[in-house]
Amino acid sequence: MVQWANKLYIGDKIKKKASHVIDSINNGKKTINVCCIAFASQPDNLFDIMNANELLSPHYKNINIKIIGLAKDKDEAIDLVHGMIMEVYKATGDFDVRSYFT
């Protein structure tokens, strides 16, 4: 089940279409070139960057995944994650992104 962060980070390339993209994801519709940023599924990582269409897989219907960012493509997602990590580090001096964003 997809959950959305209260403070969703959105890339500049997708800002105008963000609400439409969120509706599409929530309704199980395919998207084109949309990347989601979520907390990492592996404890040694900080974030997962995935194509939004991966969320249509039955695997994601059985687990909770919290989306904290949306980007138009992988390059924008990487830039967005970089900014998020820098924000966490500047604010806390650490890289505990889960504590910072929850």
N, C-alpha and C positions, 0 to 999 in steps of 0.2 A: 504494500500500500504506500502510495506516494504522500508524503507530508511536505508542506512548504514552510520555510523559515519565515518568521515574522519580519525580519529584515532580509529581503531577497536582493542579492547583488545581481545587477543586470548590465550586460555589456552594451556599449554605445550602439553597436550595429543592430541590436534587437529591441532596443527600448520602445520604439513605436509599435511594435507588434507583440510586446511581452504579454499583455492580457489575452490576446488571441492564442498565443503559444501555450500559455498556462491552461486555458480552457481545452485546447486540443489534447494536451498531455492528460489532464484530468478525465477526459472523455474517451481515452484510449485510441485517439486518432494519430495517424502518422504525421510527422513533421519533416521539414527539409532543412538539412544543415543546422540543426539545433543541438547544442551540447548542454548537458546538465552538470552541475558541480554539486557533489554530495560529500558528506563525511565518508572517510575511507572505510571500506569493508574489511580491510586488514589493519590490525592494531599498530603496525609499524609505519603506516603511511598517514598522511594528513588529509588528503582529499582524493576522491575518484572523479575523473572526468569521463563522461560517457555520452554517446549519442542518445538523444531523447527517445529514439525508436527502440532502444534496448529495453525501455520500461514497458513495452508491449509484451515482452517475454513472460511466460507463465511464472518463471522464477521470481520476478519482482512483485507478483500478485500475492505471494506468500510471505514476503518479508517487508518490514518497514524501512523505507528509505527517505531520508530528509534532504530535500533539495535546498541548497542555500545560494545557488547562483545559476544564471542562464546566460548563454553566449551564442552568437550566431554561428561560430565555427570553432574548430579546435584551437587555432591561433589566438582568437579572442578569449577563449576559456583559459588558456595558459596565462595570458596577460592578466585576466581577472583574478586568477588564483594567486599570482605573484603579488598583486596589490592587497589581496586579503591576508596573505601571510605576513607581508610587511606591516599591515595595520595591527595584526595581533602582536607581532614582535615589538613594535614601537610602544604599544599600550601596556604590554605585560613583561617584556624582556624574555619571553619564552615562546614556544611554538605549540602550546596546548590549545589548538583551535576548537576542540569540542567544548571546553570550558568557556572559552571566550564567546562563542556563537550561541551558547544555550543559556 
